[in-house]
Amino acid sequence: QVQLVESGGGLVQPGGSLRLSCAASGSVFSIIVGRWYRQAPGKQRELVAVITNTGHLNYVDSVKGRFTISMDNAKNTVYLQMNSLQPEDTAVYYCYAFITSRDYWGQGTQVTVSS
């Protein structure tokens, strides 16, 4: 059984930074695809960033140049470094991983950007 455990959310002022972590535990051989989504109140869930085990990266336009997704295969962990945070980045952030032909989701972590 694989579980994804997220950490790193919190309250930050505009212009600040946070790093989210998504650690996969259990029978993990390797993470094939890692993604971060976010969902703001009253809005649909949005794909923020993608990383694959072959090194492919992709970002939604609104975070390009500010967010960086990365993956540590030895730790089975996907990260999201978020810089220059703005109030519109406020949302619950969810990680997703494709591991051994199955989809897994984290429980979500709240990110609030406010002065």
JOCOR-V426295 format. One record per pair of residues at least 12 apart in sequence whose C-alpha atoms are under 10 Angstrom apart, sorted by the first residue. I is the first residue (numbers start at 1). GAP is how many residues later the second one is. D is the distance in whole Angstrom. If there is no record, write none. Layout:
((I	GAP	D) (I	GAP	D))
This chain:
((1	24	8) (1	25	6) (1	26	6) (1	27	9) (2	22	7) (2	23	6) (2	24	5) (2	25	6) (2	26	7) (2	97	9) (2	100	10) (2	101	10) (2	102	8) (2	103	10) (3	19	10) (3	20	8) (3	21	6) (3	22	5) (3	23	6) (3	24	9) (3	25	9) (3	94	10) (3	101	7) (3	102	8) (3	103	7) (3	104	9) (4	17	10) (4	18	6) (4	19	5) (4	20	5) (4	21	6) (4	22	9) (4	72	10) (4	73	9) (4	74	10) (4	90	10) (4	91	8) (4	92	8) (4	93	8) (4	100	7) (4	101	6) (4	102	5) (4	103	8) (4	104	10) (5	16	8) (5	17	5) (5	18	5) (5	19	7) (5	20	8) (5	72	9) (5	89	10) (5	90	9) (5	100	9) (5	101	6) (5	102	7) (5	103	9) (5	104	10) (6	14	7) (6	15	5) (6	16	4) (6	17	6) (6	18	9) (6	71	9) (6	72	9) (6	73	9) (6	87	9) (6	88	8) (6	89	7) (6	99	10) (6	100	6) (6	101	7) (6	102	7) (6	103	7) (7	12	8) (7	13	6) (7	14	5) (7	15	7) (7	16	9) (7	72	10) (7	86	10) (7	99	10) (7	100	10) (7	101	9) (7	102	7) (7	103	9) (8	12	4) (8	13	6) (8	14	9) (8	71	10) (8	72	9) (8	73	10) (8	101	8) (8	102	9) (8	103	9) (9	12	9) (9	82	10) (9	83	9) (9	84	8) (9	99	9) (9	100	5) (9	101	5) (9	102	5) (9	103	8) (10	80	10) (10	99	8) (10	100	6) (10	101	5) (10	102	6) (10	103	8) (11	79	9) (11	99	8) (11	100	6) (11	101	5) (11	102	6) (11	103	7) (11	104	9) (12	73	8) (12	74	9) (12	75	9) (12	78	10) (12	99	8) (12	100	6) (12	101	5) (12	102	6) (12	103	8) (13	71	9) (13	72	8) (13	73	8) (13	74	8) (13	99	8) (13	100	5) (13	101	5) (13	102	5) (14	69	10) (14	70	7) (14	71	5) (14	72	5) (14	73	6) (14	74	10) (14	75	10) (14	98	10) (14	99	6) (14	100	6) (14	101	6) (15	67	10) (15	68	7) (15	69	4) (15	70	5) (15	71	6) (15	72	9) (15	98	9) (15	99	10) (15	100	10) (16	66	8) (16	67	6) (16	68	5) (16	69	5) (16	70	8) (16	97	8) (16	98	10) (17	49	9) (17	50	9) (17	64	8) (17	65	5) (17	66	4) (17	67	6) (17	68	6) (17	69	10) (17	96	10) (18	49	10) (18	62	8) (18	63	6) (18	64	5) (18	65	7) (18	66	9) (18	67	8) (18	93	9) (19	48	9) (19	49	9) (19	50	10) (19	60	7) (19	61	6) (19	62	4) (19	63	6) (19	64	9) (20	16	9) (20	49	9) (20	58	8) (20	59	6) (20	60	5) (20	61	6) (20	62	8) (20	73	9) (20	74	10) (20	75	9) (20	89	8) (20	91	9) (21	48	10) (21	49	10) (21	50	10) (21	56	7) (21	57	6) (21	58	5) (21	59	7) (21	60	9) (21	74	9) (21	88	10) (22	12	9) (22	13	10) (22	14	9) (22	49	9) (22	54	8) (22	55	5) (22	56	5) (22	57	6) (22	58	9) (22	72	9) (22	73	6) (22	74	8) (22	75	9) (22	83	10) (22	84	7) (22	85	10) (22	86	10) (23	48	10) (23	49	10) (23	52	7) (23	53	6) (23	54	4) (23	55	7) (23	56	9) (23	72	9) (23	74	10) (23	83	9) (24	51	8) (24	52	6) (24	53	6) (24	54	8) (24	72	10) (24	73	8) (24	75	9) (24	80	9) (24	81	10) (24	82	9) (25	50	9) (25	51	8) (25	52	9) (27	72	9) (27	73	9) (28	48	7) (28	71	7) (28	72	8) (29	44	9) (29	47	9) (29	70	7) (29	71	7) (30	23	8) (30	42	10) (30	43	7) (30	44	9) (30	45	10) (30	46	7) (30	47	10) (30	67	10) (30	68	9) (30	69	6) (30	70	8) (31	20	10) (31	21	8) (31	22	7) (31	40	9) (31	41	9) (31	42	7) (31	45	7) (31	46	8) (31	47	9) (31	65	10) (31	66	6) (31	67	6) (31	68	5) (31	69	8) (32	19	9) (32	20	6) (32	21	5) (32	22	8) (32	41	10) (32	65	7) (32	66	6) (32	67	6) (32	68	8) (32	69	9) (33	17	7) (33	18	6) (33	19	4) (33	20	6) (33	21	9) (33	22	10) (33	23	9) (33	38	9) (33	45	9) (33	63	8) (33	64	6) (33	65	5) (33	66	7) (33	70	9) (34	15	8) (34	16	6) (34	17	5) (34	18	6) (34	19	8) (34	23	10) (34	35	9) (34	36	9) (34	37	8) (34	43	9) (34	44	6) (34	45	9) (34	61	7) (34	62	6) (34	63	5) (34	64	7) (34	65	9) (34	70	10) (35	12	7) (35	13	7) (35	14	6) (35	15	4) (35	16	6) (35	17	9) (35	22	10) (35	23	9) (35	24	10) (35	34	8) (35	35	10) (35	43	8) (35	44	9) (35	45	9) (35	59	8) (35	60	6) (35	61	5) (35	62	6) (35	63	9) (35	70	10) (36	12	6) (36	13	5) (36	14	7) (36	15	9) (36	23	10) (36	33	8) (36	42	9) (36	43	9) (36	44	8) (36	57	7) (36	58	6) (36	59	5) (36	60	6) (36	61	9) (36	69	10) (36	70	10) (36	72	10) (37	12	7) (37	13	9) (37	54	9) (37	55	8) (37	56	6) (37	57	5) (37	58	6) (37	59	8) (37	71	9) (38	51	9) (38	52	9) (38	53	6) (38	54	5) (38	55	4) (38	56	6) (38	57	9) (38	70	9) (38	71	9) (38	72	9) (38	73	9) (39	50	9) (39	51	9) (39	52	5) (39	53	5) (39	54	7) (39	55	8) (39	69	9) (39	71	10) (40	48	9) (40	49	8) (40	50	6) (40	51	4) (40	52	6) (40	53	9) (40	70	10) (40	71	10) (41	49	9) (41	50	7) (41	51	9) (43	48	9) (45	46	9) (45	47	9) (45	48	9) (45	49	9) (46	14	9) (46	45	10) (46	47	9) (46	48	10) (47	12	8) (47	13	7) (47	46	10) (47	47	9) (47	48	10) (48	12	5) (48	13	9) (48	14	9) (48	15	7) (48	16	9) (48	19	9) (48	21	9) (48	32	10) (48	45	9) (48	46	10) (48	47	10) (49	12	10) (49	14	9) (49	15	9) (49	18	8) (49	19	8) (49	20	6) (49	21	10) (49	31	8) (49	46	10) (50	18	10) (50	19	7) (50	20	9) (50	28	10) (50	30	10) (50	45	10) (50	46	9) (50	47	10) (51	17	10) (51	18	7) (51	19	7) (51	20	7) (51	27	9) (51	28	10) (51	46	10) (52	18	9) (52	19	8) (52	45	10) (52	46	9) (53	18	8) (53	19	10) (53	20	8) (55	15	9) (55	16	9) (57	12	8) (57	13	9) (62	26	10) (62	27	9) (63	19	8) (63	20	9) (63	21	9) (63	22	9) (63	26	9) (65	17	10) (65	18	9) (65	19	9) (66	15	8) (66	16	6) (66	17	5) (66	18	6) (66	19	8) (67	13	7) (67	14	5) (67	15	4) (67	16	6) (67	17	8) (67	18	9) (68	12	6) (68	13	5) (68	14	7) (68	15	8) (69	12	6) (69	13	9) (77	20	10) (78	17	8) (78	18	9) (78	19	9) (79	16	9) (80	13	10) (80	15	9) (85	26	10) (85	27	9) (85	28	7) (85	29	9) (86	26	9) (86	27	6) (86	28	8) (87	24	10) (87	25	7) (87	26	5) (87	27	6) (87	28	9) (88	24	9) (88	25	8) (88	26	10) (89	22	8) (89	23	8) (89	24	7) (89	25	10) (90	20	8) (90	21	5) (90	22	5) (90	23	5) (90	24	8) (91	17	10) (91	18	8) (91	19	6) (91	20	6) (91	21	7) (91	22	9) (92	15	10) (92	16	6) (92	17	5) (92	18	4) (92	19	6) (92	20	8) (93	13	9) (93	14	9) (93	15	5) (93	16	5) (93	17	6) (93	18	7) (94	12	6) (94	13	7) (94	14	4) (94	15	7) (94	16	9) (95	12	8) (95	13	7) (95	14	9) (96	12	10))
